[in-house]
Amino acid sequence: MARVEDFTVALLPIHPEYALRILSGEKRVEFRRARFGTAPRFVVIYATHPLKQVVGAFEVAGIDEDTPERIWARYAECGGVSATAYAHYFAGRNRGFAIRIARVWQLRSSVPLSKIPSVRAVPQSFQYLHTSEFQTLLATGTTPASAALPTRFWSDDPRRRAPKHHSSSLGSFRD
């Protein structure tokens, strides 16, 4: 039987470009089309193809539900996506969700999904994780979110250069 605390962590598959923007602090909101049954307190970031690894996590500051137009008007500046990509993602939808990002942690070494016992396959939209799995991931070691980003995902395009460092702390995760 699932415990309430097992619904406080969600695994989200996120394209590597956007995952790295979250880790850099450039992207402060994650847009989603699917509603959580229970709003998570923490999100584990799974960077999809070609990386296919868990790369970090973030604390959820809150989740807003509204029309895609209103969400874009509110969060375009910190959403880390282009208007075109956003419109394509929400095409045909009349509701959307904005997950506001608080603290961010990057794993020192990325972790394959096969190392998380409850995960059998990449989830379509999200999957809840056991709190113990989240704690185990963090115990592998974290760095301030923008440190040591994998450079192979950055191009010569100035919009995709490695971001500047910003501070972060582990807070109560190591206590």
C-alpha positions as CSV (number, residue, x, y, z in Angstrom):
1,M,0.0,0.0,0.0
2,A,1.4,3.4,-1.0
3,R,2.1,5.9,1.8
4,V,1.3,9.6,1.5
5,E,5.0,10.5,1.5
6,D,5.4,8.3,-1.6
7,F,3.5,10.8,-3.6
8,T,5.7,13.8,-2.8
9,V,8.3,13.0,-5.4
10,A,7.6,12.8,-9.1
11,L,10.0,11.7,-11.9
12,L,9.5,13.9,-15.0
13,P,11.0,13.1,-18.5
14,I,12.3,16.4,-19.8
15,H,14.2,17.1,-23.1
16,P,17.9,17.6,-22.3
17,E,17.9,21.1,-23.6
18,Y,15.2,22.1,-21.1
19,A,16.7,19.9,-18.3
20,L,20.0,21.8,-18.6
21,R,18.1,25.2,-18.6
22,I,16.5,24.1,-15.3
23,L,19.9,23.1,-13.9
24,S,21.4,26.4,-15.0
25,G,18.6,28.5,-13.4
26,E,17.5,29.9,-16.8
27,K,14.3,27.9,-16.8
28,R,12.3,28.6,-13.6
29,V,9.0,27.0,-14.7
30,E,8.3,23.6,-16.2
31,F,5.2,23.5,-18.5
32,R,3.1,20.4,-18.5
33,R,-0.1,19.2,-20.2
34,A,-0.9,16.5,-17.6
35,R,-2.3,17.1,-14.1
36,F,-0.7,15.4,-11.1
37,G,-3.1,13.3,-8.9
38,T,-1.2,14.7,-5.9
39,A,1.0,17.7,-6.3
40,P,4.6,16.6,-5.7
41,R,7.0,18.5,-3.3
42,F,10.0,17.5,-5.4
43,V,10.7,16.6,-9.0
44,V,13.4,14.3,-10.2
45,I,14.7,15.4,-13.7
46,Y,15.1,12.6,-16.2
47,A,16.9,14.0,-19.3
48,T,15.4,12.1,-22.3
49,H,17.2,11.0,-25.6
50,P,20.1,11.2,-26.2
51,L,21.2,11.5,-22.6
52,K,18.7,9.1,-21.1
53,Q,19.8,9.7,-17.5
54,V,18.5,11.2,-14.2
55,V,20.5,14.5,-13.9
56,G,19.1,16.4,-11.0
57,A,16.0,17.4,-9.0
58,F,14.1,20.5,-7.9
59,E,11.8,21.6,-5.2
60,V,8.3,22.6,-6.4
61,A,7.4,26.1,-5.3
62,G,3.8,25.6,-6.6
63,I,1.7,24.5,-9.6
64,D,-0.6,26.8,-11.5
65,E,-3.4,25.6,-13.7
66,D,-4.9,27.8,-16.4
67,T,-5.4,28.2,-20.1
68,P,-2.1,27.9,-22.1
69,E,-2.5,31.6,-23.1
70,R,-2.7,32.8,-19.5
71,I,0.2,30.6,-18.4
72,W,2.3,31.9,-21.3
73,A,1.4,35.5,-20.4
74,R,2.5,34.9,-16.8
75,Y,5.6,32.8,-17.3
76,A,7.0,33.5,-20.8
77,E,10.0,35.4,-19.4
78,C,11.2,32.5,-17.1
79,G,9.8,29.5,-19.0
80,G,13.0,28.8,-21.0
81,V,11.2,27.9,-24.2
82,S,10.3,29.8,-27.4
83,A,6.8,31.0,-28.1
84,T,6.8,28.6,-31.1
85,A,7.8,25.6,-29.1
86,Y,5.3,26.5,-26.4
87,A,2.4,26.9,-28.9
88,H,3.3,23.6,-30.5
89,Y,3.4,21.8,-27.2
90,F,0.0,23.1,-26.1
91,A,-1.7,22.9,-29.5
92,G,-5.3,21.8,-29.1
93,R,-5.2,22.0,-25.3
94,N,-7.5,24.2,-23.3
95,R,-5.7,23.7,-19.9
96,G,-2.1,23.7,-19.0
97,F,0.1,23.5,-15.9
98,A,3.1,25.6,-14.8
99,I,5.3,23.9,-12.2
100,R,7.2,26.7,-10.4
101,I,10.8,25.7,-9.6
102,A,12.3,26.6,-6.2
103,R,15.7,25.0,-5.3
104,V,17.6,23.0,-7.9
105,W,20.2,20.2,-7.4
106,Q,22.4,18.6,-10.0
107,L,23.6,15.1,-9.5
108,R,27.4,14.8,-9.5
109,S,27.0,11.8,-11.8
110,S,24.0,11.1,-13.9
111,V,22.0,7.9,-13.0
112,P,20.3,5.5,-15.4
113,L,16.6,4.7,-14.8
114,S,17.5,1.1,-14.3
115,K,19.0,2.1,-10.9
116,I,15.6,3.2,-9.6
117,P,13.7,0.1,-8.5
118,S,10.2,1.3,-9.0
119,V,10.8,2.6,-12.6
120,R,10.2,0.0,-15.3
121,A,10.2,2.3,-18.3
122,V,10.3,6.0,-19.1
123,P,7.0,7.5,-18.0
124,Q,4.8,9.1,-20.6
125,S,4.2,12.2,-18.5
126,F,5.3,11.4,-14.9
127,Q,5.7,8.7,-12.3
128,Y,5.7,9.0,-8.5
129,L,8.8,7.8,-6.8
130,H,9.2,6.4,-3.3
131,T,10.8,9.0,-1.0
132,S,13.5,6.5,-0.2
133,E,14.5,6.4,-3.9
134,F,14.7,10.1,-4.0
135,Q,16.9,10.1,-0.9
136,T,19.2,7.4,-2.5
137,L,19.6,9.6,-5.6
138,L,20.6,12.6,-3.6
139,A,23.0,10.5,-1.5
140,T,25.0,9.8,-4.7
141,G,26.1,13.4,-4.4
142,T,24.9,16.7,-5.7
143,T,26.6,19.9,-6.8
144,P,25.2,23.4,-7.1
145,A,22.9,23.2,-10.0
146,S,24.9,25.0,-12.7
147,A,28.3,23.4,-11.9
148,A,29.9,21.0,-14.3
149,L,27.2,21.0,-16.9
150,P,27.9,18.5,-19.8
151,T,29.4,20.7,-22.5
152,R,28.4,18.3,-25.3
153,F,24.9,19.7,-25.2
154,W,26.0,23.3,-25.8
155,S,26.6,24.6,-29.3
156,D,28.2,27.8,-30.7
157,D,24.8,29.4,-30.7
158,P,25.0,32.1,-28.0
159,R,21.6,31.2,-26.8
160,R,22.9,27.7,-25.9
161,R,26.2,28.6,-24.3
162,A,26.9,27.1,-20.9
163,P,25.2,29.3,-18.3
164,K,26.8,31.3,-15.5
165,H,27.0,29.7,-12.1
166,H,24.4,30.5,-9.5
167,S,24.4,29.3,-5.9
168,S,22.3,26.6,-4.4
169,S,22.4,24.6,-1.2
170,L,21.4,21.1,-0.2
171,G,19.4,22.5,2.8
172,S,17.7,19.7,4.7
173,F,18.5,16.9,2.3
174,R,21.8,16.2,4.0
175,D,20.6,16.7,7.6
